[in-house]
Amino acid sequence: MKETVVITGGGTGGHLKVADAFIEEFHKRGFKVIFIGSANGQDPNWFEDDKRLKKAFFLDTKGVVNKSFFGKIKALMQIVSQVSKCRTIFEKFNISRVISVGGFSAAPATFAAITTVDCYLFIHEQNSVMGKLNEKTARFASEIYSSFLPQSPVKDYPVNDDFFDNARIRDELKSVIFLGGSQGARAINDFALKVATDLTRLKIKIIHQTGKADFERVKDAYENLGIEADVFAFTNNLPEKMNEADFAVSRAGASTLWELCANSLPTLFIPFPHAAKDHQYTNAKFLEDKGLCYLLREEELSKEKFIEILKKDNYIISKKLVDSIKYNAIESIVDDMLDKS
Ligand SMILES: CC(=O)N[C@H]1[C@@H](OP(=O)(O)OP(=O)(O)OC[C@H]2O[C@@H](n3ccc(=O)[nH]c3=O)[C@H](O)[C@@H]2O)O[C@H](CO)[C@@H](O)[C@@H]1O
């Protein structure tokens, strides 16, 4: 019988999507899988009743970054108190492999892995700049996987096959999709509304993911402009929406960024300006340096610049994107982990 592995981490959709890919891969290979995340955040929504899991634990932990001094101390004390709980779980289920996808949810199980004899820790870092926890614990890991690190043994990002299956080379411009990441982005919503009339005049269809909080406002605004756009708060079928689009305007969260690459969809990235250590900017910069995307900060945005970008020959970018990422990253990462432990 195959052993039990622990997948830990979460907090935001970006981390959880990668956790989900690991759960699927280990489950497919016949391993038993335990998920350890936080009770505070999105983790339970994703994995509470997941049939692929032998068990899911949601611990009382909160983020440490962006807190006051006392808030940080409290959050750290909470994490410390959960480490021994994780060690008990490891002992009970005989855990020797822990895979962290980062985020504060990963802290207790990561520290427990480091302090447990004969337990291998593997880290998947999604972004171009290491998160606080990964930065502190990386030297204890048996391997760190990242699409941005030159020394990573696997550089492809774990993207669902659907994004590749729905890919196509863009050789015309009939529709633009606006994407705000898992939460939506007000700045992107405002920009879309600002250029909507021009896009309509150019006979370009608008597809727009607003995020839950801003949906009603944006929907009403399109109605007031008399524009029939495909507006939604969140979709479970993003690959299909991307396939319909010929150009994207998007935040530069790691998962979305590589999904757009897998889809061969030319993109103007507008990074979230308050992301830790400006990592969304450096995520997109990595692609921009290779001539694979456009990148503007919020304050650099203008209607004129955008229209100019749309008029460029984006066929070349779309074609180049085909070689920027390959299928089966998760299989290659798990193969590498099993070789090393
Ligand atoms: C504000 C912030 O700090 N955001 C971080 C967060 O972003 P966020 O959680 O937005 O992360 P990503 O862009 O990486 O992922 C969003 C995920 O949501 C999915 N999706 C989105 C919209 C939709 O309608 N349907 C849908 O399924 C996308 O396919 C994607 O897989 O985690 C990322 C990964 O660590 C980081 O790079 C981001 O910087």
The ligand as an ORCA input file, in Angstrom:
! r2SCAN-3c Opt
* xyz 0 1
  C      -3.557     40.131     -4.416
  C      -2.566     39.040     -4.328
  O      -1.619     39.056     -3.548
  N      -2.783     38.041     -5.175
  C      -1.954     36.861     -5.204
  C      -2.859     35.652     -5.315
  O      -3.657     35.970     -6.433
  P      -4.900     35.198     -6.976
  O      -5.493     34.370     -5.904
  O      -5.765     36.128     -7.741
  O      -4.096     34.252     -7.909
  P      -3.853     33.825     -9.346
  O      -4.025     34.841    -10.379
  O      -2.533     33.141     -9.286
  O      -4.997     32.721     -9.504
  C      -6.345     32.986     -9.657
  C      -6.993     31.670    -10.056
  O      -8.395     31.877    -10.110
  C      -8.895     31.312    -11.299
  N     -10.076     32.046    -11.741
  C     -10.067     33.399    -11.797
  C     -11.178     34.073    -12.225
  C     -12.330     33.340    -12.606
  O     -13.392     33.870    -12.975
  N     -12.292     32.001    -12.533
  C     -11.189     31.329    -12.120
  O     -11.209     30.101    -12.059
  C      -7.776     31.429    -12.312
  O      -7.945     30.469    -13.317
  C      -6.546     31.221    -11.447
  O      -6.183     29.864    -11.422
  O      -2.084     34.467     -5.415
  C      -1.140     34.425     -6.513
  C      -0.373     33.111     -6.438
  O       0.399     33.055     -5.284
  C      -0.210     35.632     -6.462
  O       0.632     35.621     -7.611
  C      -1.039     36.883     -6.419
  O      -0.207     38.015     -6.399
*
